[in-house]
């Protein structure tokens, strides 16, 4: 089990490194765009499309990791009730499973859109970057998030101790 946990942590490092690099590039791009726009009245023409791509990379790279760590934004209005009834684990498993299953539909729709963009030859305006690359990346990370949520849901029900070791 320790080897699986070690492998999972190693696998989580890659998407977070990609998100970190994209965020750093976005910072540098924004800084340069503001300086060039203000000082020389010469903005970076492709800043909008690069920002859009970088935001997609940051958000969707982090999505499976946030799902695995259960670091989503949550409103816990009913947690006291679930804790008193000792069914929080069942609720968490159910919520993770349902969310994982529901993520299949948007991921599948993004694949359809990516394939349509690829067949039409859709490209970004200034740099002519094919849009389907980013769309496929979004689909893959959404499918991965769905898989992570389904596994987490099953672990809540059938191996809650494994979850405790993951969070250590």
ROVO-436457 format. One record per residue: residue in one letter; x, y, z of N, C-alpha, C in turn. Coordinates in pm, whole numbers, padded with zeros to 5 digits, always signed. Layout:
<drennus>
aXYZXYZXYZ
...
</drennus>
This chain:
<drennus>
x+00082-00119+00000+00000+00000+00000+00087+00125+00000
x+00200+00119+00071+00289+00235+00075+00344+00268-00063
x+00369+00165-00145+00420+00189-00279+00315+00256-00366
x+00189+00219-00349+00080+00282-00424+00068+00428-00385
x+00078+00456-00255+00070+00594-00207+00188+00675-00261
x+00306+00617-00259+00425+00686-00311+00409+00714-00460
x+00357+00617-00534+00334+00635-00677+00229+00743-00703
x+00123+00746-00621+00019+00848-00636+00075+00987-00611
x+00158+01000-00511+00218+01131-00481+00313+01174-00593
x+00386+01080-00648+00475+01111-00759+00394+01151-00882
x+00285+01081-00907+00199+01115-01022+00134+01252-01003
x+00109+01292-00880+00048+01423-00854+00146+01537-00876
x+00274+01508-00873+00374+01613-00888+00375+01670-01030
x+00352+01587-01130+00358+01634-01268+00250+01737-01300
x+00123+01710-01273+00023+01813-01304+00043+01942-01224
x+00090+01929-01102+00114+02050-01023+00234+02127-01076
x+00334+02059-01128+00447+02127-01191+00402+02199-01318
x+00316+02134-01396+00263+02198-01517+00181+02321-01479
x+00097+02309-01378+00017+02424-01333+00106+02536-01282
x+00211+02501-01210+00303+02602-01157+00376+02675-01269
x+00423+02601-01367+00491+02664-01482+00396+02753-01561
x+00274+02707-01580+00177+02789-01653+00143+02916-01575
x+00131+02904-01444+00102+03021-01362+00218+03120-01364
x+00341+03069-01359+00457+03157-01365+00464+03227-01501
x+00440+03151-01608+00439+03212-01741+00330+03318-01754
x+00216+03291-01693+00106+03388-01693+00145+03516-01618
x+00215+03500-01507+00263+03617-01431+00359+03700-01515
x+00455+03634-01578+00554+03704-01660+00486+03772-01779
x+00394+03702-01843+00321+03758-01956+00242+03882-01914
x+00172+03874-01803+00092+03988-01756+00182+04105-01721
x+00292+04079-01654+00386+04186-01619+00439+04255-01745
x+00486+04175-01839+00541+04232-01963+00435+04307-02042
x+00315+04254-02046+00207+04321-02119+00175+04456-02056
x+00168+04462-01924+00139+04588-01856+00251+04689-01877
x+00375+04644-01865+00489+04736-01884+00493+04787-02027
x+00480+04699-02124+00483+04741-02264+00364+04830-02299
x+00249+04800-02244+00130+04879-02270+00145+05019-02211
x+00196+05025-02089+00207+05155-02021+00325+05237-02070
x+00441+05175-02084+00563+05250-02116+00576+05282-02265
x+00542+05186-02348+00566+05204-02491+00440+05207-02576
x+00325+05198-02511+00197+05191-02581+00199+05080-02687
x+00258+04966-02649+00272+04853-02740+00237+04724-02666
x+00109+04697-02650+00072+04575-02578+00109+04449-02656
x+00118+04339-02584+00143+04210-02649+00011+04167-02712
x+00012+04156-02843-00112+04127-02917-00174+03992-02878
x-00091+03895-02855-00140+03760-02827-00163+03734-02678
x-00158+03839-02595-00170+03819-02451-00304+03756-02412
x-00411+03797-02479-00543+03744-02444-00552+03594-02468
x-00507+03549-02584-00518+03406-02612-00420+03325-02528
x-00304+03378-02501-00209+03307-02413-00261+03301-02270
x-00325+03409-02225-00385+03409-02091-00495+03304-02083
x-00578+03298-02184-00687+03199-02187-00632+03057-02180
x-00528+03029-02255-00467+02896-02256-00402+02866-02121
x-00330+02963-02066-00262+02941-01937-00362+02919-01824
x-00472+02993-01824-00574+02973-01720-00633+02833-01730
x-00661+02788-01852-00715+02652-01870-00617+02548-01818
x-00489+02568-01846-00387+02472-01800-00378+02473-01648
x-00378+02591-01588-00369+02600-01442-00489+02531-01377
x-00608+02566-01421-00730+02513-01357-00741+02363-01376
x-00725+02315-01499-00749+02174-01524-00632+02086-01484
x-00513+02141-01468-00402+02062-01412-00425+02035-01264
x-00480+02134-01196-00500+02121-01052-00626+02042-01016
x-00720+02029-01108-00849+01966-01077-00838+01823-01022
x-00760+01733-01083-00751+01597-01026-00684+01596-00889
x-00586+01684-00869-00516+01689-00741-00609+01741-00632
x-00683+01847-00662-00779+01899-00565-00887+01797-00534
x-00926+01721-00634-01026+01616-00612-00971+01507-00521
x-00847+01469-00544-00785+01364-00463-00767+01408-00319
x-00731+01533-00300-00706+01584-00164-00833+01637-00097
x-00944+01635-00169-01072+01688-00121-01058+01831-00072
x-00995+01914-00154-00973+02053-00121-01067+02145-00198
x-01183+02093-00237-01281+02175-00305-01341+02275-00208
x-01397+02379-00263-01472+02473-00181-01601+02403-00140
x-01632+02405-00011-01749+02334+00038-01819+02417+00144
x-01949+02407+00146-02029+02469+00250-02080+02354+00336
x-02039+02351+00461-02069+02237+00547-02182+02268+00645
x-02297+02303+00592-02411+02337+00676-02468+02216+00750
x-02458+02100+00691-02518+01980+00751-02414+01886+00812
x-02289+01927+00822-02186+01838+00875-02214+01794+01018
x-02265+01882+01100-02297+01846+01238-02397+01732+01245
x-02499+01738+01161-02600+01633+01156-02540+01500+01112
x-02459+01502+01006-02397+01379+00957-02299+01322+01058
x-02227+01409+01129-02133+01361+01232-02207+01296+01348
x-02318+01357+01390-02396+01299+01501-02453+01163+01464
x-02494+01148+01339-02552+01021+01295-02446+00920+01251
x-02319+00961+01252-02206+00876+01214-02219+00822+01072
x-02266+00907+00982-02279+00866+00842-02203+00960+00748
x-02109+01037+00803-02031+01129+00719-01951+01053+00614
x-01898+00938+00653-01819+00858+00559-01906+00809+00443
x-02028+00767+00473-02119+00723+00367-02156+00839+00275
x-02182+00956+00336-02214+01076+00257-02097+01113+00166
x-01976+01115+00221-01859+01153+00142-01837+01056+00026
x-01855+00928+00051-01841+00830-00056-01946+00850-00164
x-02069+00875-00123-02178+00896-00217-02153+01022-00301
x-02116+01130-00236-02091+01257-00307-01976+01241-00405
x-01868+01179-00364-01755+01158-00455-01794+01072-00574
x-01867+00964-00549-01908+00877-00659-02000+00950-00757
x-02098+01021-00705-02192+01092-00792-02120+01199-00873
x-02032+01275-00808-01957+01379-00880-01866+01318-00986
x-01802+01206-00954-01716+01140-01051-01794+01090-01172
x-01909+01033-01147-01993+00984-01257-02045+01101-01340
x-02085+01209-01273-02138+01325-01346-02031+01394-01430
x-01906+01387-01392-01799+01450-01470-01776+01382-01605
x-01827+01262-01620-01810+01194-01748-01874+01272-01862
x-01994+01327-01838-02066+01396-01945-01992+01520-01994
x-01949+01614-01907-01875+01728-01962-01743+01689-02028
x-01675+01588-01973-01550+01544-02035-01576+01489-02174
x-01681+01412-02188-01715+01355-02318-01755+01465-02416
x-01827+01567-02369-01866+01680-02455-01743+01759-02500
x-01645+01775-02414-01523+01847-02452-01447+01768-02559
x-01448+01635-02551-01386+01554-02656-01456+01579-02789
x-01588+01585-02788-01663+01612-02911-01626+01750-02967
x-01618+01849-02879-01581+01984-02923-01437+01989-02975
x-01348+01918-02908-01208+01914-02953-01198+01849-03090
x-01270+01741-03109-01267+01674-03238-01327+01762-03347
x-01432+01834-03314-01492+01926-03411-01393+02038-03445
x-01327+02094-03344-01228+02197-03368-01112+02146-03453
x-01071+02023-03427-00963+01963-03506-01005+01945-03651
x-01128+01897-03671-01174+01873-03809-01196+02004-03885
x-01235+02110-03815-01253+02240-03882-01123+02317-03896
x-01018+02275-03824-00891+02346-03830-00892+02475-03748
x-00970+02477-03638-00978+02596-03553-00842+02629-03493
x-00807+02758-03501-00679+02804-03446-00701+02935-03372
x-00606+02967-03283-00614+03094-03213-00585+03207-03311
x-00628+03327-03276-00626+03439-03368-00486+03487-03406
x-00400+03510-03308-00269+03570-03335-00158+03470-03359
x-00154+03367-03278-00042+03272-03286-00074+03147-03366
x-00196+03132-03411-00241+03017-03489-00212+02885-03420
x-00237+02880-03290-00223+02757-03213-00352+02677-03231
x-00343+02551-03274-00466+02470-03285-00535+02459-03149
x-00663+02490-03147-00736+02493-03020-00764+02354-02965
x-00762+02252-03050-00799+02119-03001-00697+02063-02902
x-00571+02111-02905-00474+02064-02807-00518+02097-02664
x-00558+02220-02643-00604+02262-02511-00734+02192-02476
x-00822+02177-02574-00949+02110-02548-00930+01964-02510
x-00840+01895-02577-00811+01756-02539-00747+01749-02400
x-00661+01845-02369-00601+01851-02235-00710+01867-02129
x-00806+01956-02155-00918+01975-02062-00997+01846-02047
x-01023+01777-02157-01099+01652-02151-01024+01545-02072
x-00896+01531-02098-00816+01429-02028-00814+01456-01878
x-00792+01580-01840-00786+01613-01697-00923+01599-01632
x-01030+01624-01706-01164+01605-01651-01194+01457-01634
x-01157+01375-01733-01172+01229-01717-01090+01179-01598
x-00969+01230-01583-00883+01190-01471-00946+01231-01338
x-01004+01349-01333-01073+01394-01211-01191+01305-01179
x-01264+01266-01282-01378+01175-01261-01329+01042-01203
x-01223+00989-01258-01167+00863-01208-01121+00877-01064
x-01054+00987-01033-01007+01011-00896-01125+01018-00800
x-01231+01088-00839-01347+01099-00750-01415+00965-00729
x-01424+00884-00833-01485+00752-00818-01401+00664-00725
x-01271+00666-00743-01183+00589-00655-01194+00638-00511
x-01196+00771-00492-01210+00826-00357-01343+00784-00295
x-01449+00786-00372-01579+00744-00320-01578+00599-00275
x-01518+00513-00356-01509+00372-00318-01420+00352-00197
x-01311+00429-00189-01224+00419-00071-01296+00464+00056
x-01379+00567+00046-01456+00611+00163-01542+00497+00218
x-01598+00418+00129-01687+00311+00171-01612+00184+00211
x-01512+00146+00133-01454+00014+00151-01315+00012+00214
x-01245+00124+00214-01110+00126+00272-01082+00264+00335
x-01159+00301+00436-01140+00434+00495-01002+00454+00557
x-00940+00346+00602-00805+00360+00660-00702+00399+00553
x-00723+00355+00431-00634+00393+00321-00639+00544+00298
x-00757+00603+00315-00769+00747+00300-00692+00822+00408
x-00692+00766+00528-00617+00831+00639-00468+00833+00608
x-00416+00725+00548-00273+00724+00516-00242+00816+00400
x-00338+00839+00310-00317+00932+00198-00303+01075+00247
x-00376+01110+00352-00376+01247+00400-00259+01275+00495
x-00186+01173+00533-00071+01193+00623+00048+01253+00551
</drennus>
